Amino acid sequence: MTDGYRDFEFDLPGALLDHLVTVLDGMEVAPLNVGGVAGIPDAQGVYQLFLDGRLVYIGKTDAESGLRRRLERHAEKVLHRAELAPELMSFKAVRVFVFTAMDLETQLIKHYAGKDGATAWNNSGFGSNDPGRNRDRTVIKGKNFDALHPINIDRTLDGDFSGTRTAAALALLLKDSLPYTFRFETYPTKSRKPHPSLMDTTVEISSEARTARALITELTQQLPSGWQSTAFRSHVILYKEHVDDYPDAEILARS
């Protein structure tokens, strides 16, 4: 060894992970709902989700997506799900001002995985967005989040959807109101403009229709001939089609 010289290598990623774990483990959880996440900044960082005190998911987000917006999206996703009580959901979030080349999400998952079933929702499809029509023929695996906690279209909805309006107006209202994807046919394809049949058809919804199943069924039955509404484990669709061979799906109504 040369006099007056030494090699020094500081494990910055390891030190960052150790400190972040200490911070997370020392925090109290907050309820995963609109009020609980209201004070969280839309900044880059990492977060943990808990179900009845058990760590089930670890995620990260950049400043563009934002911690608060990501947590709000997750808070909505756990609503109206079978065998899942939203009031048992909680979270921890940490703003990270400087991300290194280190993948914090992956390293945190490795650190916590296997501890009493921790991170069970990671790699389960929980954090996925609706990929569109390609998802409609996907066979959901048994450990997928949507297989374990499918949407509940028989839950009574808040608000009054009764009355007379265009089918397009009702479809857009349901799209904004439901805590899961409700996708309907547009024209041109891949646009946001409802199909002309939805724009031109007036529907009357009864006061007894208080669930997504009832509302979408009444909507479908009043459309011109050839429409079908279909419920999957993760979403509901309304298209001008009559299809019998969707895997793992339930036909709600046809016109």
Secondary structure as UniProt FT lines:
FT   TURN            3..4
FT   HELIX           12..25
FT   STRAND          30..31
FT   HELIX           34..37
FT   TURN            38..39
FT   STRAND          45..51
FT   TURN            52..53
FT   STRAND          54..61
FT   TURN            63..65
FT   HELIX           67..77
FT   TURN            78..80
FT   TURN            82..83
FT   HELIX           86..88
FT   STRAND          89..95
FT   HELIX           104..112
FT   TURN            113..114
FT   TURN            116..127
FT   HELIX           133..137
FT   TURN            142..143
FT   HELIX           145..148
FT   TURN            153..154
FT   STRAND          163..166
FT   HELIX           167..177
FT   STRAND          181..184
FT   TURN            189..190
FT   HELIX           196..200
FT   STRAND          202..205
FT   TURN            207..208
FT   HELIX           212..221
FT   TURN            225..226
FT   STRAND          228..231
FT   STRAND          235..239
FT   TURN            247..248
FT   STRAND          250..254
//
